Amino acid sequence: ATQGVGVELREGDALLADGFADATGRAVLRVPSSAFREARVYRVRAVTSVDGERVEGPPRDVLVRARTAVSLVRVSDPGDLASPVALEGALITVTRAPIPNASVRVVRGTVTVAGARTDGGGTFRVRLPVELLAEHDVAVRAVFEPTEPWFAASESAALALTGPAPQRIHPAWVVAPALLAAALAAAAALRARVRAAPA
């Protein structure tokens, strides 16, 4: 009977998880995420003991990908409308490990407006053309699309660089005060004329 037989999941000599077989001979082993300390391919195998003899299953390759997060902030003066827009960001894993030498794009909608590579600390810097500041509703995002299988893609929140277009004033709001002023002036003139007329 295999029920209750201890089963281990190992990579080399490192124990990743252990458990016991059920009545069908199957063991469900839950590996804690802390067992995978880095994003890479892990060659694992099941190990058990039968009559005191170690038995190993065939090796299986498991690809562990790291979830990522990318941020983007403006570092240049928002009031300076004559200089290029300086932005800075960082690319890290969810465990806060920096991702160096990675390609990051800055996009407006679906259009790429700048690109950079992260440094050793996972940070990057870009400069956007000042012409962008002449437009309304300009918002950009940093996008990480990995070329290696170890990382998952991510993108930053939208960063607004310019505000919305000012609301247009309806022509009636411009004309109405002038018409009102003219009507009041005409009424005043008429009143003055009536007063001045001989009885």
MDTraj code that builds the backbone (N, CA, C; nanometers):
import mdtraj as md
import numpy as np

residues = "ALA THR GLN GLY VAL GLY VAL GLU LEU ARG GLU GLY ASP ALA LEU LEU ALA ASP GLY PHE ALA ASP ALA THR GLY ARG ALA VAL LEU ARG VAL PRO SER SER ALA PHE ARG GLU ALA ARG VAL TYR ARG VAL ARG ALA VAL THR SER VAL ASP GLY GLU ARG VAL GLU GLY PRO PRO ARG ASP VAL LEU VAL ARG ALA ARG THR ALA VAL SER LEU VAL ARG VAL SER ASP PRO GLY ASP LEU ALA SER PRO VAL ALA LEU GLU GLY ALA LEU ILE THR VAL THR ARG ALA PRO ILE PRO ASN ALA SER VAL ARG VAL VAL ARG GLY THR VAL THR VAL ALA GLY ALA ARG THR ASP GLY GLY GLY THR PHE ARG VAL ARG LEU PRO VAL GLU LEU LEU ALA GLU HIS ASP VAL ALA VAL ARG ALA VAL PHE GLU PRO THR GLU PRO TRP PHE ALA ALA SER GLU SER ALA ALA LEU ALA LEU THR GLY PRO ALA PRO GLN ARG ILE HIS PRO ALA TRP VAL VAL ALA PRO ALA LEU LEU ALA ALA ALA LEU ALA ALA ALA ALA ALA LEU ARG ALA ARG VAL ARG ALA ALA PRO ALA".split()
xyz = np.array([
    [0.0850, -0.1189, 0.0000],
    [0.0000, 0.0000, 0.0000],
    [0.0882, 0.1234, 0.0000],
    [0.0438, 0.2232, -0.0768],
    [0.1228, 0.3469, -0.0863],
    [0.0672, 0.4558, 0.0030],
    [-0.0513, 0.4367, 0.0593],
    [-0.1093, 0.5407, 0.1430],
    [-0.0206, 0.5667, 0.2632],
    [0.0035, 0.6957, 0.2867],
    [0.0860, 0.7346, 0.4003],
    [0.2340, 0.7344, 0.3722],
    [0.2743, 0.6974, 0.2509],
    [0.4170, 0.6991, 0.2159],
    [0.4613, 0.8445, 0.2000],
    [0.5722, 0.8788, 0.2608],
    [0.6242, 1.0145, 0.2517],
    [0.6824, 1.0441, 0.1145],
    [0.6519, 1.1628, 0.0616],
    [0.7024, 1.2066, -0.0688],
    [0.7627, 1.3451, -0.0529],
    [0.8772, 1.3650, -0.1119],
    [0.9443, 1.4949, -0.1086],
    [0.9607, 1.5468, -0.2505],
    [0.9594, 1.6779, -0.2634],
    [0.9917, 1.7412, -0.3904],
    [1.1226, 1.8159, -0.3702],
    [1.2228, 1.7795, -0.4511],
    [1.3556, 1.8363, -0.4324],
    [1.4125, 1.8919, -0.5626],
    [1.4967, 1.9935, -0.5431],
    [1.5832, 2.0384, -0.6524],
    [1.7248, 2.0125, -0.6049],
    [1.7890, 1.9158, -0.6644],
    [1.9182, 1.8736, -0.6119],
    [1.8990, 1.8238, -0.4695],
    [1.9741, 1.8818, -0.3769],
    [1.9612, 1.8440, -0.2360],
    [1.8633, 1.9333, -0.1610],
    [1.8140, 2.0371, -0.2266],
    [1.7255, 2.1330, -0.1590],
    [1.5830, 2.0793, -0.1535],
    [1.5261, 2.0763, -0.0328],
    [1.3883, 2.0318, -0.0139],
    [1.2948, 2.1491, -0.0417],
    [1.2021, 2.1307, -0.1376],
    [1.1064, 2.2349, -0.1719],
    [0.9724, 2.2141, -0.1019],
    [0.9294, 2.0902, -0.0892],
    [0.8022, 2.0592, -0.0234],
    [0.7995, 1.9107, 0.0092],
    [0.7128, 1.8726, 0.1044],
    [0.6966, 1.7308, 0.1350],
    [0.5523, 1.7039, 0.1767],
    [0.5150, 1.5777, 0.1723],
    [0.3797, 1.5385, 0.2065],
    [0.3678, 1.3880, 0.2050],
    [0.2422, 1.3393, 0.2008],
    [0.2189, 1.1955, 0.2049],
    [0.1240, 1.1542, 0.0931],
    [0.1460, 1.0353, 0.0431],
    [0.0597, 0.9813, -0.0618],
    [-0.0753, 0.9429, -0.0030],
    [-0.1810, 0.9565, -0.0875],
    [-0.3136, 0.9153, -0.0439],
    [-0.3388, 0.7701, -0.0853],
    [-0.4620, 0.7246, -0.0749],
    [-0.4946, 0.5850, -0.1049],
    [-0.4721, 0.5497, -0.2510],
    [-0.4735, 0.6517, -0.3370],
    [-0.4510, 0.6252, -0.4801],
    [-0.3027, 0.6277, -0.5148],
    [-0.2198, 0.6610, -0.4180],
    [-0.0764, 0.6686, -0.4443],
    [-0.0303, 0.8067, -0.4883],
    [-0.1237, 0.9031, -0.4915],
    [-0.0882, 1.0389, -0.5331],
    [-0.0606, 1.1257, -0.4112],
    [0.0330, 1.2174, -0.4295],
    [0.0645, 1.3141, -0.3235],
    [0.0547, 1.4543, -0.3834],
    [-0.0204, 1.5406, -0.3177],
    [-0.0302, 1.6808, -0.3594],
    [0.0647, 1.7610, -0.2717],
    [0.1651, 1.8183, -0.3355],
    [0.2670, 1.8938, -0.2628],
    [0.2523, 2.0421, -0.2972],
    [0.2372, 2.1233, -0.1959],
    [0.2246, 2.2684, -0.2156],
    [0.3584, 2.3339, -0.1818],
    [0.4170, 2.3945, -0.2844],
    [0.5488, 2.4560, -0.2680],
    [0.5296, 2.6029, -0.2318],
    [0.5810, 2.6490, -0.1180],
    [0.5690, 2.7916, -0.0843],
    [0.6505, 2.8765, -0.1813],
    [0.6005, 2.9959, -0.2099],
    [0.6705, 3.0832, -0.3053],
    [0.8108, 3.1168, -0.2565],
    [0.8319, 3.1128, -0.1249],
    [0.9653, 3.1434, -0.0713],
    [1.0687, 3.0388, -0.1121],
    [1.0227, 2.9223, -0.1561],
    [1.1166, 2.8179, -0.1989],
    [1.1832, 2.8544, -0.3313],
    [1.1151, 2.9384, -0.4096],
    [1.1711, 2.9826, -0.5372],
    [1.2272, 3.1227, -0.5170],
    [1.3535, 3.1282, -0.4842],
    [1.4136, 3.2558, -0.4454],
    [1.4427, 3.3474, -0.5634],
    [1.4490, 3.2928, -0.6824],
    [1.4759, 3.3752, -0.7993],
    [1.4011, 3.3204, -0.9202],
    [1.3871, 3.4068, -1.0203],
    [1.3182, 3.3657, -1.1427],
    [1.4170, 3.2907, -1.2320],
    [1.3866, 3.1646, -1.2567],
    [1.4714, 3.0812, -1.3420],
    [1.4028, 2.9461, -1.3617],
    [1.4698, 2.8545, -1.4319],
    [1.4178, 2.7190, -1.4482],
    [1.4693, 2.6323, -1.3340],
    [1.3772, 2.5670, -1.2637],
    [1.4121, 2.4767, -1.1552],
    [1.3904, 2.3332, -1.2052],
    [1.4914, 2.2483, -1.1910],
    [1.4782, 2.1071, -1.2270],
    [1.4453, 2.0305, -1.0994],
    [1.3213, 1.9864, -1.0896],
    [1.2738, 1.9230, -0.9665],
    [1.2423, 1.7758, -0.9921],
    [1.2384, 1.6992, -0.8845],
    [1.1992, 1.5586, -0.8934],
    [1.1371, 1.5145, -0.7613],
    [1.0440, 1.4199, -0.7729],
    [0.9825, 1.3620, -0.6537],
    [1.0738, 1.2529, -0.6003],
    [1.0855, 1.2478, -0.4687],
    [1.1723, 1.1493, -0.4029],
    [1.0924, 1.0822, -0.2919],
    [1.1029, 0.9506, -0.2853],
    [1.0376, 0.8750, -0.1770],
    [1.1287, 0.7598, -0.1359],
    [1.0821, 0.6833, -0.0425],
    [1.1605, 0.5700, 0.0046],
    [1.0713, 0.4459, 0.0065],
    [1.1170, 0.3385, -0.0575],
    [1.0437, 0.2122, -0.0619],
    [1.1327, 0.1044, 0.0001],
    [1.0839, 0.0450, 0.1082],
    [1.1606, -0.0584, 0.1805],
    [1.3008, -0.0090, 0.2139],
    [1.3069, 0.1176, 0.2572],
    [1.4357, 0.1738, 0.2980],
    [1.5240, 0.2149, 0.1829],
    [1.4762, 0.1984, 0.0594],
    [1.5581, 0.2347, -0.0569],
    [1.5027, 0.3618, -0.1194],
    [1.5910, 0.4575, -0.1447],
    [1.5530, 0.5860, -0.2045],
    [1.5102, 0.5643, -0.3490],
    [1.3949, 0.6216, -0.3857],
    [1.3432, 0.6126, -0.5222],
    [1.3157, 0.7542, -0.5715],
    [1.3685, 0.7856, -0.6891],
    [1.3501, 0.9189, -0.7461],
    [1.2675, 0.9105, -0.8733],
    [1.1768, 1.0057, -0.8883],
    [1.0988, 1.0162, -1.0106],
    [1.1778, 1.0881, -1.1182],
    [1.1268, 1.0907, -1.2417],
    [1.1970, 1.1615, -1.3488],
    [1.1978, 1.3116, -1.3222],
    [1.3031, 1.3799, -1.3657],
    [1.3100, 1.5249, -1.3411],
    [1.2088, 1.6011, -1.4276],
    [1.1610, 1.7089, -1.3735],
    [1.0711, 1.7995, -1.4451],
    [1.1263, 1.9405, -1.4346],
    [1.1238, 2.0111, -1.5465],
    [1.1670, 2.1512, -1.5464],
    [1.0478, 2.2412, -1.5182],
    [1.0632, 2.3280, -1.4202],
    [0.9582, 2.4226, -1.3821],
    [1.0118, 2.5640, -1.4025],
    [0.9422, 2.6396, -1.4880],
    [0.9813, 2.7782, -1.5128],
    [0.9116, 2.8678, -1.4119],
    [0.9904, 2.9392, -1.3344],
    [0.9359, 3.0329, -1.2361],
    [0.9577, 3.1742, -1.2883],
    [0.8472, 3.2459, -1.3071],
    [0.8537, 3.3836, -1.3565],
    [0.8268, 3.4794, -1.2421],
    [0.8980, 3.5903, -1.2425],
    [0.8803, 3.6909, -1.1378],
    [0.7809, 3.7966, -1.1844],
    [0.6831, 3.8268, -1.0982],
    [0.5943, 3.9391, -1.1268],
    [0.6722, 4.0688, -1.1082],
    [0.6394, 4.1691, -1.1888],
    [0.7151, 4.2937, -1.1871],
    [0.6227, 4.4130, -1.1636],
    [0.6848, 4.5257, -1.1301],
    [0.6133, 4.6522, -1.1136],
    [0.7033, 4.7626, -1.1683],
    [0.6442, 4.8528, -1.2458],
    [0.7198, 4.9655, -1.3010],
    [0.6504, 5.0946, -1.2591],
    [0.7303, 5.1938, -1.2212],
    [0.6761, 5.3232, -1.1781],
    [0.7284, 5.4330, -1.2694],
    [0.6608, 5.5482, -1.2659],
    [0.7010, 5.6614, -1.3502],
    [0.6607, 5.7905, -1.2799],
    [0.7566, 5.8837, -1.2644],
    [0.7294, 6.0139, -1.2033],
    [0.7970, 6.1231, -1.2859],
    [0.7429, 6.2425, -1.2710],
    [0.8018, 6.3594, -1.3387],
    [0.9010, 6.4249, -1.2439],
    [1.0230, 6.4492, -1.2932],
    [1.1248, 6.5115, -1.2080],
    [1.1554, 6.6538, -1.2506],
    [1.1121, 6.6949, -1.3693],
    [1.1335, 6.8332, -1.4124],
    [1.0212, 6.9207, -1.3583],
    [1.0436, 7.0522, -1.3578],
    [0.9475, 7.1488, -1.3050],
    [0.8237, 7.1542, -1.3948],
    [0.7056, 7.1221, -1.3414],
    [0.5847, 7.1266, -1.4241],
    [0.5543, 7.2657, -1.4782],
    [0.6081, 7.3695, -1.4119],
    [0.5844, 7.5055, -1.4582],
    [0.6756, 7.5482, -1.5721],
    [0.7785, 7.4692, -1.5983],
    [0.8725, 7.5012, -1.7069],
    [0.8184, 7.4450, -1.8372],
    [0.7610, 7.5325, -1.9195],
    [0.7013, 7.4895, -2.0456],
    [0.7965, 7.5056, -2.1635],
    [0.9216, 7.5457, -2.1362],
    [1.0164, 7.5693, -2.2448],
    [1.1244, 7.4621, -2.2531],
    [1.1287, 7.3694, -2.1582],
    [1.2334, 7.2666, -2.1558],
    [1.1721, 7.1282, -2.1727],
    [1.2519, 7.0319, -2.2208],
    [1.2022, 6.8937, -2.2314],
    [1.1529, 6.8410, -2.0969],
    [1.0601, 6.7490, -2.1019],
    [1.0019, 6.6914, -1.9811],
    [1.0919, 6.5764, -1.9346],
    [1.1425, 6.5858, -1.8130],
    [1.2292, 6.4805, -1.7580],
    [1.1451, 6.3886, -1.6704],
    [1.1518, 6.2582, -1.7012],
    [1.0788, 6.1570, -1.6248],
    [1.1773, 6.0551, -1.5690],
    [1.1401, 5.9948, -1.4578],
    [1.2240, 5.8920, -1.3974],
    [1.1338, 5.7786, -1.3490],
    [1.1851, 5.6577, -1.3571],
    [1.1060, 5.5434, -1.3132],
    [1.1941, 5.4338, -1.2575],
    [1.1291, 5.3294, -1.2103],
    [1.2009, 5.2149, -1.1552],
    [1.1269, 5.0875, -1.1931],
    [1.2046, 4.9822, -1.2171],
    [1.1501, 4.8509, -1.2514],
    [1.2005, 4.7510, -1.1483],
    [1.1052, 4.6883, -1.0777],
    [1.1416, 4.5944, -0.9716],
    [1.0511, 4.4715, -0.9789],
    [1.0922, 4.3670, -0.9086],
    [1.0036, 4.2524, -0.8910],
    [0.9127, 4.2820, -0.7715],
    [0.8113, 4.1995, -0.7524],
    [0.7210, 4.2231, -0.6402],
    [0.7903, 4.2010, -0.5059],
    [0.9068, 4.1384, -0.5074],
    [0.9843, 4.1251, -0.3839],
    [1.0831, 4.2416, -0.3682],
    [1.0650, 4.3456, -0.4538],
    [1.1435, 4.4694, -0.4504],
    [1.2880, 4.4520, -0.4954],
    [1.3168, 4.3469, -0.5696],
    [1.4507, 4.3309, -0.6271],
    [1.4566, 4.4110, -0.7575],
    [1.5595, 4.4956, -0.7759],
    [1.5681, 4.5732, -0.9004],
    [1.5957, 4.4829, -1.0203],
    [1.5465, 4.5242, -1.1345],
    [1.5700, 4.4503, -1.2594],
    [1.6618, 4.5354, -1.3461],
    [1.7907, 4.5007, -1.3539],
    [1.8851, 4.5828, -1.4305],
    [1.8840, 4.5488, -1.5791],
    [1.9309, 4.6461, -1.6582],
    [1.9543, 4.6261, -1.8017],
    [1.8300, 4.5769, -1.8770],
    [1.7147, 4.6295, -1.8373],
    [1.5892, 4.5916, -1.9026],
    [1.5378, 4.7077, -1.9863],
    [1.4727, 4.6757, -2.0958],
    [1.4186, 4.7768, -2.1856],
    [1.2794, 4.8195, -2.1385],
    [1.2596, 4.9508, -2.1265],
    [1.1308, 5.0069, -2.0845],
    [1.0901, 5.1125, -2.1863],
    [0.9611, 5.1119, -2.2212],
    [0.9088, 5.2129, -2.3136],
    [0.8163, 5.3076, -2.2388],
    [0.8129, 5.4344, -2.2837],
    [0.7150, 5.5305, -2.2348],
    [0.6190, 5.5559, -2.3505],
    [0.4904, 5.5333, -2.3246],
    [0.3915, 5.5406, -2.4319],
    [0.2848, 5.6433, -2.3988],
    [0.2301, 5.7002, -2.5050],
    [0.1111, 5.7849, -2.4954],
    [0.0041, 5.7131, -2.5760],
    [-0.0918, 5.6563, -2.5071],
    [-0.1874, 5.5701, -2.5760],
    [-0.1158, 5.4455, -2.6239],
    [-0.1116, 5.4274, -2.7556],
    [-0.0393, 5.3136, -2.8123],
    [0.0894, 5.3567, -2.8817],
    [0.1206, 5.4851, -2.8742],
    [0.2381, 5.5395, -2.9435],
    [0.3557, 5.5501, -2.8464],
    [0.4699, 5.4951, -2.8854],
    [0.5906, 5.5055, -2.8037],
    [0.6523, 5.6433, -2.8220],
    [0.6725, 5.7151, -2.7120],
    [0.7306, 5.8493, -2.7199],
    [0.8740, 5.8529, -2.6673],
    [0.9180, 5.7474, -2.5988],
    [1.0565, 5.7416, -2.5495],
    [1.0861, 5.5990, -2.5049],
    [1.2153, 5.5690, -2.4936],
    [1.2580, 5.4381, -2.4472],
    [1.3876, 5.4499, -2.3698],
    [1.4134, 5.3545, -2.2823],
    [1.5362, 5.3577, -2.2024],
    [1.5664, 5.2174, -2.1529],
    [1.6884, 5.1999, -2.0991],
    [1.7273, 5.0757, -2.0330],
    [1.7520, 5.1064, -1.8865],
    [1.7145, 5.0134, -1.8012],
    [1.7352, 5.0334, -1.6586],
    [1.8831, 5.0186, -1.6238],
    [1.9243, 5.0912, -1.5198],
    [2.0623, 5.0791, -1.4734],
    [2.0725, 4.9648, -1.3721],
    [2.1849, 4.9553, -1.3048],
    [2.2063, 4.8458, -1.2108],
    [2.1083, 4.8434, -1.0955],
    [2.0503, 4.9603, -1.0641],
    [1.9526, 4.9673, -0.9560],
    [1.8090, 4.9575, -1.0028],
    [1.7910, 4.9288, -1.1329],
    [1.6569, 4.9144, -1.1876],
    [1.5895, 5.0454, -1.2242],
    [1.6600, 5.1588, -1.2148],
    [1.5990, 5.2878, -1.2469],
    [1.6285, 5.3265, -1.3912],
    [1.5452, 5.4147, -1.4458],
    [1.5646, 5.4643, -1.5813],
    [1.5195, 5.6100, -1.5883],
    [1.5714, 5.6812, -1.6866],
    [1.5368, 5.8224, -1.7071],
    [1.5136, 5.8467, -1.8550],
    [1.4151, 5.9297, -1.8832],
    [1.3853, 5.9685, -2.0224],
    [1.3537, 6.1170, -2.0266],
    [1.3695, 6.1754, -2.1460],
    [1.3306, 6.3150, -2.1692],
    [1.2344, 6.3164, -2.2875],
    [1.1225, 6.3828, -2.2672],
    [1.0214, 6.3929, -2.3724],
    [1.0291, 6.5304, -2.4384],
    [0.9984, 6.5385, -2.5679],
    [1.0063, 6.6681, -2.6365],
    [0.9103, 6.7698, -2.5760],
    [0.9556, 6.8942, -2.5699],
    [0.8757, 7.0004, -2.5103],
    [0.7470, 7.0238, -2.5889],
    [0.7443, 6.9845, -2.7167],
    [0.6247, 7.0041, -2.7987],
    [0.5018, 6.9347, -2.7408],
    [0.5247, 6.8279, -2.6650],
    [0.4114, 6.7579, -2.6036],
    [0.3329, 6.8472, -2.5091],
    [0.4019, 6.9453, -2.4493],
    [0.3367, 7.0309, -2.3511],
    [0.2421, 7.1311, -2.4160],
    [0.2497, 7.1450, -2.5484],
    [0.1592, 7.2366, -2.6179],
    [0.0218, 7.1740, -2.6396],
    [0.0100, 7.0444, -2.6140],
    [-0.1172, 6.9745, -2.6338],
    [-0.1893, 6.9568, -2.5008],
    [-0.3195, 6.9336, -2.5116],
    [-0.4010, 6.9112, -2.3915],
    [-0.4169, 6.7615, -2.3667],
    [-0.4457, 6.7268, -2.2418],
    [-0.4733, 6.5879, -2.2033],
    [-0.3610, 6.4910, -2.2405],
    [-0.2365, 6.5318, -2.2177],
    [-0.1231, 6.4436, -2.2453],
    [-0.0941, 6.3606, -2.1195],
    [-0.1066, 6.2293, -2.1332],
    [-0.0744, 6.1372, -2.0236],
    [0.0107, 6.0249, -2.0804],
    [0.1099, 5.9815, -2.0046],
    [0.2007, 5.8766, -2.0505],
    [0.2085, 5.7654, -1.9460],
    [0.2540, 5.6477, -1.9899],
    [0.2730, 5.5325, -1.9024],
    [0.4068, 5.4676, -1.9369],
    [0.4681, 5.4047, -1.8388],
    [0.5872, 5.3234, -1.8632],
    [0.5416, 5.1793, -1.8817],
    [0.5986, 5.1131, -1.9825],
    [0.5584, 4.9759, -2.0161],
    [0.6823, 4.8879, -2.0198],
    [0.6734, 4.7749, -1.9502],
    [0.7808, 4.6746, -1.9522],
    [0.7270, 4.5493, -2.0176],
    [0.7857, 4.5138, -2.1327],
    [0.7492, 4.3916, -2.2048],
    [0.8757, 4.3073, -2.2167],
    [0.8939, 4.2121, -2.1269],
    [1.0209, 4.1391, -2.1204],
    [1.0471, 4.0548, -2.2444],
    [1.1740, 4.0465, -2.2796],
    [1.2160, 3.9600, -2.3895],
    [1.2680, 3.8277, -2.3359],
    [1.2838, 3.8193, -2.2037],
    [1.3286, 3.6960, -2.1399],
    [1.2106, 3.6305, -2.0688],
    [1.2126, 3.4997, -2.0553],
    [1.0970, 3.4311, -1.9957],
    [1.0873, 3.4432, -1.8445],
    [1.1868, 3.5057, -1.7809],
    [1.1907, 3.5045, -1.6342],
    [1.0961, 3.6043, -1.5709],
    [1.0520, 3.7037, -1.6482],
    [0.9732, 3.8116, -1.5898],
    [0.8371, 3.8240, -1.6562],
    [0.7401, 3.8700, -1.5788],
    [0.6072, 3.8994, -1.6320],
    [0.6012, 4.0471, -1.6704],
    [0.5189, 4.0793, -1.7680],
    [0.5057, 4.2171, -1.8152],
    [0.4337, 4.3022, -1.7108],
    [0.4555, 4.4339, -1.7179],
    [0.3848, 4.5260, -1.6285],
    [0.3822, 4.6643, -1.6917],
    [0.2966, 4.7508, -1.6381],
    [0.2929, 4.8897, -1.6816],
    [0.2568, 4.9782, -1.5639],
    [0.3003, 5.1031, -1.5720],
    [0.2767, 5.1969, -1.4619],
    [0.1377, 5.2583, -1.4741],
    [0.1006, 5.3297, -1.3697],
    [-0.0208, 5.4104, -1.3769],
    [0.0039, 5.5260, -1.4731],
    [-0.1038, 5.5822, -1.5276],
    [-0.0908, 5.6959, -1.6197],
    [-0.0398, 5.8183, -1.5437],
    [0.0526, 5.8903, -1.6066],
    [0.1089, 6.0129, -1.5500],
    [0.0641, 6.1301, -1.6361],
    [-0.0174, 6.2189, -1.5813],
    [-0.0681, 6.3344, -1.6575],
    [0.0402, 6.4405, -1.6668],
    [0.0673, 6.4866, -1.7892],
    [0.1666, 6.5924, -1.8106],
    [0.1007, 6.7271, -1.8363],
    [-0.0168, 6.7265, -1.8988],
    [-0.0910, 6.8511, -1.9217],
    [-0.2368, 6.8274, -1.8858],
    [-0.3059, 6.9358, -1.8577],
    [-0.4459, 6.9280, -1.8180],
    [-0.5396, 6.9237, -1.9370],
    [-0.6692, 6.9145, -1.9084],
    [-0.7681, 6.9121, -2.0165],
    [-0.7783, 7.0473, -2.0847],
    [-0.8338, 7.0471, -2.2047],
    [-0.8545, 7.1718, -2.2781],
    [-0.9542, 7.2581, -2.2026],
    [-0.9331, 7.3920, -2.2023],
    [-1.0298, 7.4779, -2.1333],
    [-1.1664, 7.4676, -2.2004],
    [-1.2709, 7.4768, -2.1198],
    [-1.4055, 7.4669, -2.1761],
    [-1.4363, 7.5900, -2.2594],
    [-1.4967, 7.5646, -2.3745],
    [-1.5344, 7.6754, -2.4620],
    [-1.6555, 7.7470, -2.4042],
    [-1.6545, 7.8794, -2.4161],
    [-1.7678, 7.9590, -2.3705],
    [-1.8677, 7.9693, -2.4852],
    [-1.9912, 7.9345, -2.4556],
    [-2.0952, 7.9417, -2.5583],
    [-2.1123, 8.0877, -2.6016],
    [-2.1266, 8.1130, -2.7340],
    [-2.1399, 8.2518, -2.7828],
    [-2.2508, 8.3292, -2.7123],
    [-2.3562, 8.2598, -2.6692],
    [-2.4667, 8.3298, -2.6031],
    [-2.4203, 8.3982, -2.4757],
    [-2.3215, 8.3357, -2.4042],
    [-2.2721, 8.3948, -2.2810],
    [-2.1889, 8.5198, -2.3084],
    [-2.1339, 8.5295, -2.4280],
    [-2.0571, 8.6498, -2.4646],
    [-2.1506, 8.7602, -2.5115],
    [-2.2505, 8.7231, -2.5910],
    [-2.3409, 8.8213, -2.6513],
    [-2.4438, 8.8718, -2.5511],
    [-2.4902, 8.7815, -2.4615],
    [-2.5986, 8.8179, -2.3705],
    [-2.5663, 8.9402, -2.2846],
    [-2.4483, 8.9507, -2.2223],
    [-2.4209, 9.0707, -2.1414],
    [-2.4217, 9.1986, -2.2248],
    [-2.3697, 9.1884, -2.3498],
    [-2.3688, 9.3080, -2.4355],
    [-2.5107, 9.3496, -2.4713],
    [-2.5968, 9.2527, -2.5024],
    [-2.7360, 9.2833, -2.5344],
    [-2.8083, 9.3423, -2.4134],
    [-2.7815, 9.2855, -2.2969],
    [-2.8436, 9.3357, -2.1754],
    [-2.8004, 9.4796, -2.1478],
    [-2.6718, 9.5079, -2.1654],
    [-2.6209, 9.6428, -2.1432],
    [-2.6841, 9.7405, -2.2417],
    [-2.6979, 9.6959, -2.3688],
    [-2.7601, 9.7831, -2.4693],
    [-2.9061, 9.8096, -2.4369],
    [-2.9778, 9.7055, -2.3900],
    [-3.1194, 9.7223, -2.3545],
    [-3.1344, 9.8171, -2.2368],
    [-3.0466, 9.8055, -2.1361],
    [-3.0525, 9.8949, -2.0214],
    [-3.0213, 10.0385, -2.0617],
    [-2.9250, 10.0545, -2.1514],
    [-2.8902, 10.1895, -2.1980],
    [-3.0069, 10.2515, -2.2755],
    [-3.0727, 10.1701, -2.3596],
    [-3.1865, 10.2207, -2.4364],
    [-3.3012, 10.2595, -2.3439],
    [-3.3248, 10.1746, -2.2391],
    [-3.4317, 10.2058, -2.1440],
    [-3.4012, 10.3338, -2.0691],
    [-3.2757, 10.3519, -2.0302],
    [-3.2373, 10.4736, -1.9581],
    [-3.2531, 10.5962, -2.0467],
    [-3.2147, 10.5820, -2.1730],
    [-3.2286, 10.6952, -2.2662],
    [-3.3742, 10.7299, -2.2868],
    [-3.4585, 10.6276, -2.3002],
    [-3.6013, 10.6502, -2.3196],
    [-3.6614, 10.7184, -2.1966],
    [-3.6185, 10.6731, -2.0762],
    [-3.6692, 10.7342, -1.9556],
    [-3.6290, 10.8812, -1.9471],
    [-3.5045, 10.9096, -1.9854],
    [-3.4575, 11.0483, -1.9827],
    [-3.5357, 11.1337, -2.0820],
    [-3.5651, 11.0780, -2.1984],
    [-3.6391, 11.1508, -2.2998],
    [-3.7805, 11.1828, -2.2515],
    [-3.8421, 11.0852, -2.1840],
    [-3.9786, 11.1034, -2.1341],
    [-3.9816, 11.2143, -2.0286],
    [-3.8781, 11.2169, -1.9437],
    [-3.8720, 11.3197, -1.8412],
    [-3.8527, 11.4579, -1.9011],
    [-3.7739, 11.4640, -2.0055],
    [-3.7413, 11.5926, -2.0657],
    [-3.8558, 11.6464, -2.1533],
    [-3.9474, 11.5646, -2.1934],
    [-4.0555, 11.6075, -2.2838],
    [-4.1491, 11.7047, -2.2096],
    [-4.1940, 11.8186, -2.2778],
    [-4.2834, 11.9132, -2.2120],
    [-4.4190, 11.8491, -2.1818],
    [-4.4781, 11.8905, -2.0758],
    [-4.6063, 11.8355, -2.0347],
    [-4.7172, 11.8873, -2.1222],
])
top = md.Topology()
chain = top.add_chain()
for i, resn in enumerate(residues, 1):
    res = top.add_residue(resn, chain, resSeq=i)
    for name in ("N", "CA", "C"):
        top.add_atom(name, md.element.get_by_symbol(name[0]), res)
traj = md.Trajectory(xyz[None], top)
